[in-house]
Amino acid sequence: MVNFEPMSVRMFLSSGDLLADRRFEFARDLLLKGDLAAAADLLSQALELVPDFTSAWFTLGQIYERLGRRDEAVAAFRRARAADPADRHGASLYLMRHGAEQLSAMPPAYVQTLFDQYAPRFDAALINDLGYRGPGLLFKAVLSVRASARKPAFFKRAIDLGCGTGLGAMAFAKEVDHFTGVDLSPRMIEWARTTGLYAELEVADMLQSLRGKPDGSAELVLAADAMVYVADLAPLLHEAARVLTPGGLFAFTVETHDSKDCEDVLIGDGLRYTHSPAYIRAHVAAARLILSQCEKRSTRNEDNDPVPGLVVVAAKGQNFSRR
């Protein structure tokens, strides 16, 4: 994911805080020029004027991080989150990455803000800059699973979780009769609507959306590059299993890691969660789904290098029963 400044500083400042505002903008200019120490000094001055200046605390934390001053970075990120409890900048993710807090769910306000700002450049950034190929890989995986089962790859009703601008629906458009798209970002939903590929679109959290759907109401559930924003996949897997018809498929991608000496779920440098293959296998089985495919495939690049990932297809058995 390309990192953008989550929001304008002026969302946090009144007209009487112009001096702090100017120092913040000057600090950003110095930061772009690589003068970290001078930028940090200006941010400290801005914070003397406006102690609850969220963007200044957050940027200061990023500077301390780059300077290798971990304790000061952690303190700054804590102040940023305290100034904005909704955590639209995602300071808690930095705290998790530094081991200052236990791994937990991503702040919804952060995800929504990030993708609302990302929406206009989403497709160009993903495809042109990051070589994004997730939907295509999922499509090939679903075709392969259906061919192995000697079943047609046509689905009457499908749900696209974290649909974004509609790249998943574009890949599967000819194979799905009725597509429902779900995304937390209203602006992403606006862009998805322009494709004309969705019969229904919802601004909603993925898990909450699934919980509102009837049992056996979809033959296919997709999640392309969406599970990387979910730490605990178990609830999503269980709800997807409930919503699927017998024989239906849940096809999704995750970023992954192979470390044997760490937790099954980590937060990476890109502020996305990575899930181990063992974690995926265990939780798919716990949801009473059948793992039809779990292959190591990279869905995107980061700094021109493939990001380790998994393409997963899980099927609901014909004799599935809820526990």
URQUILIN-V592811 format. One record per pair of residues at least 12 apart in sequence whose ideal C-beta (glycine too) atoms are under 6 Angstrom apart, sorted by the first residue. I is the first residue (numbers start at 0). J is the second residue. If there is no record, write none. Layout:
BEGIN
I | J
I | J
END
This chain:
BEGIN
0 | 269
1 | 124
3 | 116
5 | 87
5 | 88
5 | 112
6 | 87
6 | 112
8 | 23
8 | 54
11 | 53
16 | 49
18 | 48
19 | 45
19 | 48
19 | 49
19 | 52
22 | 41
22 | 44
22 | 45
23 | 45
23 | 55
25 | 41
26 | 38
26 | 41
26 | 42
35 | 62
35 | 66
38 | 62
39 | 62
42 | 55
42 | 59
51 | 82
53 | 79
53 | 82
53 | 83
56 | 75
56 | 78
56 | 79
57 | 79
57 | 88
57 | 90
59 | 75
60 | 72
60 | 75
60 | 76
63 | 75
73 | 97
73 | 99
76 | 90
76 | 93
76 | 94
85 | 108
86 | 106
86 | 109
87 | 108
87 | 109
87 | 112
89 | 109
92 | 270
95 | 266
96 | 266
102 | 230
104 | 230
105 | 228
110 | 183
110 | 228
111 | 183
111 | 184
114 | 184
114 | 187
115 | 184
115 | 186
118 | 186
118 | 187
118 | 190
121 | 164
122 | 164
129 | 299
129 | 300
130 | 300
131 | 299
132 | 298
133 | 223
133 | 224
133 | 252
133 | 298
134 | 166
134 | 167
134 | 170
134 | 223
135 | 170
136 | 296
136 | 310
137 | 223
137 | 250
138 | 170
140 | 292
140 | 310
140 | 312
141 | 250
144 | 291
144 | 292
144 | 312
152 | 174
153 | 174
154 | 175
154 | 218
154 | 219
155 | 176
155 | 218
156 | 177
156 | 217
156 | 218
157 | 175
157 | 178
157 | 219
158 | 179
158 | 217
158 | 220
159 | 180
159 | 221
160 | 181
160 | 205
160 | 222
160 | 225
161 | 182
161 | 222
161 | 225
162 | 180
162 | 182
162 | 191
163 | 187
164 | 190
164 | 191
165 | 191
165 | 194
165 | 196
167 | 221
167 | 223
168 | 196
172 | 196
177 | 198
178 | 196
178 | 197
178 | 198
179 | 199
180 | 197
180 | 200
181 | 201
181 | 203
181 | 205
181 | 208
183 | 204
185 | 202
188 | 200
188 | 202
206 | 234
206 | 235
209 | 238
209 | 242
210 | 238
212 | 242
214 | 241
215 | 244
216 | 242
217 | 242
217 | 243
218 | 244
218 | 247
219 | 248
220 | 239
220 | 249
221 | 250
222 | 251
223 | 252
224 | 252
226 | 251
226 | 253
227 | 254
227 | 271
227 | 272
230 | 264
230 | 272
232 | 282
233 | 282
236 | 282
236 | 286
237 | 286
240 | 286
240 | 287
240 | 288
240 | 315
243 | 315
245 | 315
245 | 317
245 | 319
247 | 315
248 | 312
248 | 314
249 | 313
250 | 312
251 | 311
252 | 298
252 | 308
252 | 310
253 | 274
253 | 309
254 | 271
254 | 273
254 | 306
254 | 308
255 | 273
255 | 307
255 | 308
255 | 309
256 | 273
263 | 275
263 | 278
279 | 311
283 | 313
287 | 319
288 | 313
289 | 314
289 | 316
290 | 313
291 | 312
291 | 314
292 | 312
293 | 309
293 | 311
294 | 310
296 | 308
296 | 310
END
